[in-house]
Amino acid sequence: MKKFATVIFAAAILLAAATVQSAAQNIYKGVGNYLRSLDGNEVPTIEAKVDRLVGACMDSTEAAKTAAFCYDYYLRSPIMGYESVALYIADNYFLNGKYEWPAAGGLVMLKLFAEFNRNSMIGCRAPVLKVFDINGKMLDMPDGKSVYKAAYFYDTGCSECKIQTPLLIKYLKSYSGIPLVFYAFYTQADSLSWKKAAAEFDSIANYYVTVVNVWDPNENSDFHKQYSVLSTPQLFLIDRQNTVVGRKLDCTALEQLIAKLDAKNREDEDFFMRFFDALKPLDDTIVNEAVDAFYEKTSPDSALFCNTFYELYRFMKDSNDYEIQKGAVYLAEKYIIGKSGMWPEDIVGQCSEAVELFKRNPLGETAQNLFLQDARGRNTTLLKGKAKAKAVYFFDFNCPVCEASTEDMKAMDNLFKKKGVQVTVVYVGTESKRFRKYAKNLPRKWRILHDGSGYSQMYEKYNLTSVPAIYLLEGNNEVMAKEINTTTLKKLVEGL
């Protein structure tokens, strides 16, 4: 669909909406007051109220006019997500043939509205588009990673985009909230304009924000229909489960919504932390029974169950307590993979992969060895050397969290020496020249390694989906602790 066609469709919807309003504006003045009294309620509650209102009408003509009035009200509502009510009314009263639309040409409008909005309503799984990045590589937008994503559809010639784009760039440069992937989707086909705009987005350069510049110049992805891009800008927020949680946002609304979600995530994490702290000392039985108890409380409501267990799983998987980490595997295998019919395929796939990764290098077993190179390019192995214990630290110098962890590790150097701990630092990236320069700033006694040949298979043998990743090994290379932070490492080394 080319740009002129998009404008025609947008005009058709707006014109037909005006027809709806004209046909219904003088009908049942009390209905408008009643609908306004419902503002602030959840969408399912409002849908039920609308059903009762329409059902109370004396005949089908009156019911059609009342339903049309309600449709128009929620189509124009400034409250995010209430367009879902308009879609519900269109589907359940008009598009299914139950009532005739009370104005000429209105049914075409309803069909257009449903067609262009059905896939990207609040609560929908975000449509996955095949698009191209700045290097011409095809990729999925959004991808399946369990992080928050923002999708910003823009045009360099759009007057409102010229206002919103600088605001978004300024906001994202100073952003420090939940990790965010920001898709900047150029909706036109002018490559020179796109590259110039992409450079502006790339200037964000913030660890907490991953910028991905994309476009679809031939419009094969059907992005107009999938994301209701009838005009620009359009800004969506997609959660870690790839569910649309914000649409038709501006920069201020995005900032407010992310702050709200961030606060909710922190509240959930605090609750789960206090819950498991109250159960300590933990073992397999206690943790697994706790997970089962959550299921008993949430199972009657499938939406509550999925939302609770997804957040519980994330908390447990990312915990520094090994017993809780093992509990995440139990949860995933029994309540996500084991109940795959209740979950999206990508989440089941992510959990299956995470479970497989976790089972690598279990406690009490010998860690897997890697063939690596040191800073001078000499071949060696990960587990080489004899010591009372070995701290293995996987890092990337492009990661701010790793920077802080590296400083923590350096501060513990005297403790490592005192306790006879050999420190092995493994760079997981591919910038060999920068690695060699970086290695000069680390303690000389440390073993500083990287995969210079590209054949170590470190990602297949260790769970390196996120770094830093720290392992503590016994002198015989058995795993004593895995995927811990520097605070836990220090406590364990002090106890040696």
C-alpha positions as a printed NumPy array, in Angstrom:
array([[  0.   ,   0.   ,   0.   ],
       [  1.508,   3.303,  -1.04 ],
       [  1.305,   6.569,   0.86 ],
       [ -1.678,   7.976,  -1.069],
       [ -3.69 ,   4.82 ,  -0.363],
       [ -2.979,   5.129,   3.338],
       [ -4.292,   8.693,   3.302],
       [ -7.466,   7.576,   1.512],
       [ -8.136,   4.864,   4.1  ],
       [ -7.532,   7.283,   6.958],
       [ -9.898,   9.814,   5.412],
       [-12.554,   7.139,   4.903],
       [-12.457,   6.159,   8.567],
       [-12.611,   9.747,   9.794],
       [-15.451,  10.641,   7.394],
       [-17.472,   7.582,   8.339],
       [-16.881,   8.26 ,  12.038],
       [-18.346,  11.716,  11.53 ],
       [-21.417,  10.073,   9.936],
       [-21.801,   7.878,  13.029],
       [-21.668,  10.855,  15.317],
       [-24.231,  12.76 ,  13.233],
       [-26.646,   9.818,  13.294],
       [-26.326,   9.226,  17.033],
       [-25.607,  12.616,  18.58 ],
       [-29.192,  13.357,  19.636],
       [-30.142,   9.861,  20.749],
       [-30.499,   9.115,  24.439],
       [-28.548,  11.998,  25.93 ],
       [-28.362,  10.03 ,  29.144],
       [-26.325,   7.327,  27.416],
       [-23.36 ,   9.672,  27.034],
       [-23.425,  10.565,  30.716],
       [-23.632,   6.877,  31.606],
       [-20.653,   5.98 ,  29.427],
       [-18.611,   8.801,  30.921],
       [-19.377,   7.393,  34.367],
       [-17.698,   4.156,  33.26 ],
       [-14.403,   5.85 ,  32.354],
       [-11.595,   4.317,  34.372],
       [-13.037,   0.802,  34.407],
       [-11.307,  -2.175,  32.795],
       [-12.281,  -3.024,  29.211],
       [-14.11 ,  -6.314,  30.043],
       [-16.218,  -4.479,  32.642],
       [-17.197,  -1.82 ,  30.118],
       [-18.03 ,  -4.418,  27.463],
       [-20.371,  -6.138,  29.899],
       [-22.044,  -2.794,  30.731],
       [-22.486,  -2.011,  27.031],
       [-24.084,  -5.432,  26.49 ],
       [-26.585,  -4.717,  29.256],
       [-27.32 ,  -1.257,  27.888],
       [-27.948,  -2.527,  24.355],
       [-29.875,  -5.531,  25.651],
       [-32.275,  -3.266,  27.537],
       [-33.475,  -1.575,  24.325],
       [-37.08 ,  -2.073,  23.227],
       [-36.38 ,  -3.114,  19.628],
       [-33.582,  -3.757,  17.158],
       [-33.672,  -0.226,  15.725],
       [-33.182,   1.315,  19.136],
       [-30.513,  -1.274,  19.991],
       [-28.584,  -0.533,  16.764],
       [-28.618,   3.207,  17.438],
       [-27.508,   2.702,  21.038],
       [-24.713,   0.33 ,  19.989],
       [-23.603,   2.828,  17.3  ],
       [-23.528,   5.629,  19.883],
       [-21.393,   3.496,  22.191],
       [-19.102,   2.551,  19.308],
       [-18.515,   6.186,  18.433],
       [-17.894,   7.114,  22.067],
       [-15.171,   4.511,  22.52 ],
       [-13.698,   5.044,  19.062],
       [-13.023,   8.668,  20.063],
       [-12.118,   8.026,  23.709],
       [ -8.798,   9.582,  24.778],
       [ -8.275,   6.737,  27.263],
       [ -5.659,   4.304,  25.965],
       [ -7.087,   0.871,  25.275],
       [-10.732,   1.88 ,  25.019],
       [-10.627,   1.421,  21.239],
       [-10.893,  -2.269,  22.124],
       [-14.468,  -1.619,  23.237],
       [-15.258,  -0.07 ,  19.848],
       [-13.856,  -3.188,  18.16 ],
       [-15.906,  -5.394,  20.491],
       [-19.09 ,  -3.506,  19.566],
       [-18.286,  -3.676,  15.844],
       [-17.7  ,  -7.444,  16.014],
       [-20.627,  -8.375,  18.249],
       [-23.371,  -6.112,  16.916],
       [-22.678,  -5.146,  13.307],
       [-19.993,  -7.11 ,  11.496],
       [-21.691, -10.356,  12.5  ],
       [-24.972,  -9.155,  10.961],
       [-26.912,  -8.925,  14.233],
       [-27.953,  -5.31 ,  13.561],
       [-27.867,  -3.007,  10.573],
       [-25.71 ,   0.085,  10.898],
       [-28.048,   3.081,  11.364],
       [-26.34 ,   5.308,   8.756],
       [-25.436,   4.912,   5.098],
       [-21.862,   3.799,   4.428],
       [-21.157,   3.021,   8.057],
       [-20.551,  -0.698,   7.635],
       [-17.602,  -0.022,   5.329],
       [-16.101,   2.168,   8.042],
       [-16.512,  -0.542,  10.653],
       [-14.813,  -3.073,   8.426],
       [-11.901,  -0.706,   7.799],
       [-11.545,   0.092,  11.482],
       [-11.56 ,  -3.587,  12.44 ],
       [ -9.159,  -4.54 ,   9.661],
       [ -6.606,  -1.886,  10.554],
       [ -6.806,  -2.157,  14.353],
       [ -7.611,  -5.751,  15.229],
       [ -4.005,  -6.95 ,  15.35 ],
       [ -2.501,  -4.228,  17.54 ],
       [ -5.043,  -3.568,  20.277],
       [ -3.944,  -3.428,  23.924],
       [ -3.553,  -7.004,  25.14 ],
       [ -2.897,  -8.436,  21.666],
       [  0.242, -10.34 ,  20.817],
       [  2.377,  -7.875,  18.887],
       [  2.407,  -8.666,  15.147],
       [  5.837,  -9.826,  13.991],
       [  6.989,  -8.047,  10.839],
       [  9.743,  -9.064,   8.427],
       [ 11.741,  -5.855,   7.978],
       [ 15.259,  -4.743,   7.031],
       [ 17.911,  -3.087,   9.179],
       [ 20.356,  -0.406,   8.068],
       [ 22.731,  -3.088,   6.689],
       [ 20.043,  -4.704,   4.565],
       [ 19.647,  -7.708,   6.855],
       [ 16.126,  -9.068,   7.225],
       [ 14.96 ,  -9.437,  10.828],
       [ 11.835,  -9.887,  12.904],
       [ 10.241,  -6.866,  14.54 ],
       [  9.743,  -7.393,  17.416],
       [ 12.117, -10.264,  18.098],
       [ 11.408, -12.953,  20.656],
       [ 13.677, -11.622,  23.4  ],
       [ 12.039, -11.164,  26.787],
       [ 12.631,  -7.426,  27.099],
       [ 10.398,  -4.404,  26.63 ],
       [ 10.162,  -3.068,  23.074],
       [  8.989,   0.256,  21.658],
       [  7.977,   0.471,  17.999],
       [  8.054,   3.994,  16.581],
       [  6.675,   4.472,  13.058],
       [  7.788,   7.797,  11.593],
       [  8.258,   9.81 ,   8.409],
       [ 10.921,  12.512,   8.089],
       [  8.455,  14.738,   6.233],
       [  5.754,  14.5  ,   8.916],
       [  5.234,  17.69 ,  10.948],
       [  4.214,  15.863,  14.133],
       [  7.176,  13.483,  13.755],
       [  9.463,  16.524,  13.682],
       [  8.152,  17.313,  17.165],
       [  8.07 ,  13.8  ,  18.639],
       [ 11.345,  12.42 ,  17.244],
       [ 13.647,  14.948,  19.009],
       [ 11.663,  14.487,  22.233],
       [ 12.071,  10.717,  22.049],
       [ 15.809,  10.946,  21.317],
       [ 16.316,  13.329,  24.244],
       [ 14.3  ,  11.065,  26.568],
       [ 16.098,   7.876,  25.514],
       [ 19.559,   9.414,  25.834],
       [ 18.983,   9.926,  29.566],
       [ 16.814,   6.833,  30.062],
       [ 17.792,   4.483,  32.908],
       [ 14.745,   2.277,  33.406],
       [ 13.965,  -1.293,  32.412],
       [ 16.079,  -2.425,  29.419],
       [ 14.338,  -1.348,  26.21 ],
       [ 14.686,  -2.234,  22.539],
       [ 13.649,   0.782,  20.475],
       [ 12.595,   0.053,  16.887],
       [ 12.732,   3.216,  14.775],
       [ 10.61 ,   2.252,  11.738],
       [ 10.914,   4.591,   8.747],
       [  7.67 ,   4.274,   6.79 ],
       [  8.792,   5.722,   3.433],
       [ 11.204,   4.568,   0.692],
       [ 13.79 ,   7.393,   0.525],
       [ 17.047,   5.704,   1.53 ],
       [ 18.992,   8.958,   1.94 ],
       [ 16.395,  10.446,   4.285],
       [ 16.273,   7.177,   6.22 ],
       [ 20.045,   6.946,   6.714],
       [ 20.155,  10.517,   7.961],
       [ 17.309,   9.861,  10.402],
       [ 18.864,   6.554,  11.485],
       [ 22.095,   8.341,  12.416],
       [ 20.105,  10.607,  14.728],
       [ 18.548,   7.617,  16.485],
       [ 21.947,   5.915,  16.731],
       [ 23.202,   8.956,  18.633],
       [ 21.152,   7.78 ,  21.634],
       [ 24.079,   5.524,  22.671],
       [ 22.562,   4.398,  25.977],
       [ 23.296,   1.005,  27.587],
       [ 19.681,   0.661,  28.681],
       [ 18.373,   1.255,  25.148],
       [ 19.091,  -0.895,  22.097],
       [ 18.237,   1.112,  18.971],
       [ 17.255,  -0.856,  15.861],
       [ 16.654,   1.187,  12.71 ],
       [ 14.365,  -0.637,  10.275],
       [ 12.281,  -0.035,   7.182],
       [ 10.167,  -1.86 ,   4.616],
       [ 10.386,   0.201,   1.406],
       [  8.279,  -2.251,  -0.615],
       [  5.672,  -2.55 ,   2.172],
       [  5.712,  -6.349,   2.021],
       [  5.276,  -6.614,   5.797],
       [  1.797,  -5.032,   5.648],
       [  2.817,  -2.799,   8.553],
       [  0.026,  -0.303,   7.838],
       [ -2.627,  -2.874,   8.612],
       [ -0.742,  -4.819,  11.268],
       [ -0.02 ,  -1.722,  13.389],
       [ -2.753,   0.655,  12.194],
       [ -0.221,   3.023,  10.646],
       [ -2.722,   5.214,   8.815],
       [ -0.751,   8.296,   9.791],
       [  2.548,   9.06 ,  11.48 ],
       [  3.902,   9.095,  14.084],
       [  2.622,   5.923,  15.729],
       [  4.289,   4.679,  18.91 ],
       [  3.653,   1.312,  20.58 ],
       [  5.028,  -0.273,  23.741],
       [  5.371,  -4.065,  23.828],
       [  6.067,  -5.989,  27.022],
       [  8.418,  -8.884,  27.746],
       [  5.779, -11.386,  26.632],
       [  5.462,  -9.561,  23.282],
       [  2.026,  -8.231,  24.246],
       [  0.951,  -4.729,  23.217],
       [  0.64 ,  -2.671,  26.415],
       [  0.639,   0.819,  24.883],
       [ -0.519,   2.246,  21.539],
       [ -0.932,   5.672,  19.973],
       [  1.53 ,   7.054,  22.509],
       [  3.522,  10.251,  22.452],
       [  6.865,  10.715,  24.213],
       [  5.296,  11.87 ,  27.474],
       [  2.822,   8.979,  27.529],
       [  5.618,   6.489,  26.795],
       [  7.702,   7.858,  29.655],
       [  4.75 ,   7.68 ,  32.063],
       [  3.76 ,   4.172,  30.997],
       [  7.306,   2.801,  31.3  ],
       [  7.659,   4.399,  34.745],
       [  4.4  ,   2.747,  35.806],
       [  5.467,  -0.671,  34.494],
       [  8.929,  -0.304,  36.03 ],
       [  7.377,   0.449,  39.42 ],
       [  5.078,  -2.573,  39.062],
       [  8.03 ,  -4.823,  38.18 ],
       [  9.986,  -3.593,  41.209],
       [  6.955,  -4.166,  43.418],
       [  6.605,  -7.739,  42.126],
       [ 10.309,  -8.437,  42.625],
       [ 10.183,  -7.063,  46.163],
       [  7.195,  -9.257,  46.975],
       [  8.821, -12.406,  45.594],
       [ 12.073, -11.619,  47.424],
       [ 10.312, -11.175,  50.766],
       [  8.255, -14.299,  50.118],
       [ 11.284, -16.557,  49.58 ],
       [ 13.274, -14.866,  52.366],
       [ 10.515, -15.888,  54.764],
       [ 10.942, -19.535,  53.699],
       [ 14.699, -19.766,  54.281],
       [ 16.632, -22.014,  54.612],
       [ 15.536, -23.211,  51.191],
       [ 15.74 , -26.609,  49.59 ],
       [ 14.145, -28.26 ,  46.548],
       [ 11.03 , -29.349,  48.411],
       [ 10.33 , -25.96 ,  49.999],
       [ 10.834, -24.028,  46.762],
       [  8.796, -26.424,  44.631],
       [  5.944, -26.446,  47.133],
       [  5.984, -22.65 ,  47.114],
       [  5.642, -22.664,  43.321],
       [  2.764, -25.156,  43.585],
       [  1.069, -22.881,  46.126],
       [  1.186, -19.994,  43.654],
       [ -0.502, -22.235,  41.119],
       [ -3.305, -23.148,  43.518],
       [ -3.979, -19.462,  44.145],
       [ -3.903, -18.349,  40.505],
       [ -5.15 , -21.338,  38.468],
       [ -8.864, -20.397,  38.508],
       [ -8.046, -17.291,  36.424],
       [ -5.955, -18.168,  33.366],
       [ -4.857, -14.561,  32.745],
       [ -3.817, -14.121,  36.391],
       [ -1.988, -17.443,  36.265],
       [  0.   , -16.562,  33.121],
       [  0.903, -13.054,  34.274],
       [  1.9  , -14.193,  37.773],
       [  3.896, -17.196,  36.645],
       [  5.748, -15.324,  33.932],
       [  6.94 , -12.709,  36.425],
       [  7.632, -15.377,  39.076],
       [  9.664, -17.381,  36.566],
       [ 11.721, -14.338,  35.567],
       [ 12.423, -13.508,  39.216],
       [ 13.471, -17.054,  40.049],
       [ 15.594, -17.49 ,  36.924],
       [ 17.516, -14.278,  37.63 ],
       [ 17.946, -14.92 ,  41.359],
       [ 21.42 , -15.315,  42.852],
       [ 20.14 , -18.116,  45.093],
       [ 20.855, -21.467,  43.447],
       [ 17.888, -23.158,  45.13 ],
       [ 15.578, -20.519,  43.66 ],
       [ 17.242, -20.905,  40.25 ],
       [ 16.528, -24.637,  40.377],
       [ 12.962, -23.79 ,  41.295],
       [ 12.707, -21.758,  38.083],
       [ 13.507, -24.927,  36.141],
       [ 10.797, -26.792,  38.064],
       [  8.316, -23.998,  37.334],
       [  9.198, -23.828,  33.647],
       [  9.018, -27.574,  33.078],
       [  5.751, -28.097,  34.987],
       [  3.759, -24.916,  34.45 ],
       [  4.998, -23.408,  31.168],
       [  6.443, -26.182,  29.015],
       [  4.101, -28.672,  30.71 ],
       [  1.085, -26.444,  30.004],
       [  2.217, -25.224,  26.596],
       [ -1.345, -24.836,  25.366],
       [ -1.804, -21.879,  27.717],
       [  1.304, -20.037,  26.544],
       [  2.507, -18.425,  23.306],
       [  4.927, -20.612,  21.366],
       [  7.816, -18.156,  21.661],
       [  7.609, -18.091,  25.472],
       [  7.54 , -21.894,  25.613],
       [ 10.564, -21.917,  23.302],
       [ 12.442, -19.372,  25.432],
       [ 11.793, -21.377,  28.591],
       [ 12.835, -24.642,  26.951],
       [ 16.117, -23.042,  25.877],
       [ 16.695, -21.475,  29.303],
       [ 16.111, -24.805,  31.045],
       [ 18.608, -26.5  ,  28.746],
       [ 21.161, -23.746,  29.392],
       [ 20.719, -23.936,  33.155],
       [ 21.361, -27.658,  33.198],
       [ 24.842, -27.084,  31.806],
       [ 27.612, -27.145,  34.397],
       [ 25.466, -28.166,  37.397],
       [ 26.808, -27.785,  40.927],
       [ 29.06 , -30.613,  42.06 ],
       [ 30.075, -31.638,  38.542],
       [ 33.217, -30.767,  36.591],
       [ 32.889, -27.547,  34.61 ],
       [ 33.181, -27.81 ,  30.842],
       [ 36.528, -26.819,  29.447],
       [ 37.068, -24.276,  26.659],
       [ 39.919, -23.814,  24.207],
       [ 40.807, -20.114,  24.304],
       [ 43.633, -17.647,  23.714],
       [ 45.333, -15.268,  26.123],
       [ 46.027, -11.579,  25.489],
       [ 49.261, -12.5  ,  23.663],
       [ 47.437, -14.874,  21.316],
       [ 48.773, -18.062,  22.909],
       [ 46.508, -21.098,  23.008],
       [ 45.323, -22.261,  26.426],
       [ 42.273, -23.721,  28.159],
       [ 39.736, -22.319,  30.569],
       [ 40.452, -24.813,  33.356],
       [ 44.236, -24.783,  33.146],
       [ 46.133, -24.248,  36.389],
       [ 46.097, -25.454,  39.987],
       [ 44.593, -23.497,  42.87 ],
       [ 42.506, -23.914,  46.004],
       [ 39.574, -22.486,  44.055],
       [ 38.974, -20.74 ,  40.728],
       [ 36.787, -17.728,  39.963],
       [ 35.719, -17.644,  36.319],
       [ 34.351, -14.3  ,  35.173],
       [ 32.701, -13.926,  31.746],
       [ 32.338, -10.294,  30.693],
       [ 31.976,  -7.825,  27.83 ],
       [ 33.615,  -4.408,  28.064],
       [ 30.665,  -2.864,  26.172],
       [ 28.431,  -3.704,  29.139],
       [ 28.129,  -1.047,  31.914],
       [ 27.094,  -3.695,  34.436],
       [ 30.263,  -5.577,  33.578],
       [ 32.282,  -2.402,  34.141],
       [ 30.98 ,  -2.183,  37.685],
       [ 31.542,  -5.911,  38.26 ],
       [ 35.099,  -5.678,  36.941],
       [ 35.854,  -2.923,  39.442],
       [ 34.384,  -5.111,  42.2  ],
       [ 36.585,  -7.994,  41.086],
       [ 39.694,  -5.784,  41.07 ],
       [ 38.848,  -4.579,  44.579],
       [ 38.814,  -8.222,  45.724],
       [ 42.241,  -9.006,  44.285],
       [ 43.979,  -9.104,  47.672],
       [ 41.214, -11.364,  49.003],
       [ 41.698, -13.71 ,  46.047],
       [ 45.434, -13.876,  46.732],
       [ 44.912, -14.458,  50.451],
       [ 42.48 , -17.306,  49.857],
       [ 44.432, -18.911,  47.024],
       [ 41.797, -18.237,  44.364],
       [ 42.871, -18.205,  40.722],
       [ 40.962, -15.589,  38.712],
       [ 40.191, -16.31 ,  35.059],
       [ 38.581, -13.511,  33.07 ],
       [ 36.942, -14.412,  29.742],
       [ 35.943, -11.747,  27.231],
       [ 32.856, -12.965,  25.329],
       [ 33.059, -10.489,  22.431],
       [ 35.025, -10.395,  19.195],
       [ 37.024,  -7.116,  19.282],
       [ 40.486,  -8.653,  19.623],
       [ 42.52 ,  -5.441,  19.399],
       [ 40.416,  -3.699,  21.987],
       [ 40.572,  -6.786,  24.193],
       [ 44.365,  -6.777,  24.194],
       [ 44.401,  -3.109,  25.166],
       [ 41.782,  -3.668,  27.853],
       [ 43.712,  -6.599,  29.343],
       [ 46.57 ,  -4.267,  30.323],
       [ 44.301,  -2.622,  32.921],
       [ 43.605,  -5.866,  34.789],
       [ 45.766,  -7.429,  37.544],
       [ 48.78 ,  -9.158,  36.044],
       [ 48.256, -12.421,  37.941],
       [ 44.829, -12.926,  36.45 ],
       [ 44.354, -15.249,  33.499],
       [ 42.813, -12.989,  30.816],
       [ 41.351, -14.958,  27.917],
       [ 39.142, -14.649,  24.851],
       [ 37.942, -16.736,  21.936],
       [ 40.406, -15.485,  19.367],
       [ 39.823, -18.408,  17.033],
       [ 36.033, -18.379,  17.225],
       [ 35.9  , -22.121,  17.925],
       [ 35.544, -22.274,  21.711],
       [ 31.783, -22.969,  21.677],
       [ 31.52 , -21.012,  24.929],
       [ 27.902, -20.077,  24.204],
       [ 27.027, -23.738,  23.714],
       [ 28.788, -24.852,  26.899],
       [ 27.924, -22.002,  29.282],
       [ 24.812, -19.932,  29.894],
       [ 25.998, -16.599,  28.548],
       [ 22.642, -15.169,  27.478],
       [ 23.527, -12.264,  29.768],
       [ 26.802, -11.081,  31.261],
       [ 28.499, -10.694,  33.627],
       [ 28.385, -14.387,  34.487],
       [ 30.513, -15.604,  37.389],
       [ 31.337, -19.195,  38.345],
       [ 33.262, -20.379,  41.416],
       [ 35.019, -23.721,  41.022],
       [ 36.686, -26.077,  43.453],
       [ 40.374, -26.771,  42.95 ],
       [ 39.41 , -29.948,  41.06 ],
       [ 37.232, -27.827,  38.7  ],
       [ 33.91 , -28.947,  40.172],
       [ 31.285, -26.21 ,  40.11 ],
       [ 30.821, -24.709,  43.584],
       [ 28.559, -21.787,  42.534],
       [ 27.287, -20.558,  39.172],
       [ 25.824, -17.397,  37.669],
       [ 26.392, -15.367,  40.833],
       [ 27.142, -11.675,  41.365],
       [ 30.268, -10.168,  42.902],
       [ 28.625,  -9.747,  46.321],
       [ 27.868, -13.461,  46.536],
       [ 31.312, -14.31 ,  45.178],
       [ 32.971, -12.26 ,  47.908],
       [ 30.987, -14.015,  50.649],
       [ 31.859, -17.438,  49.242],
       [ 35.57 , -16.631,  48.913],
       [ 35.689, -15.211,  52.441],
       [ 34.309, -18.527,  53.66 ],
       [ 37.015, -20.617,  51.994]])
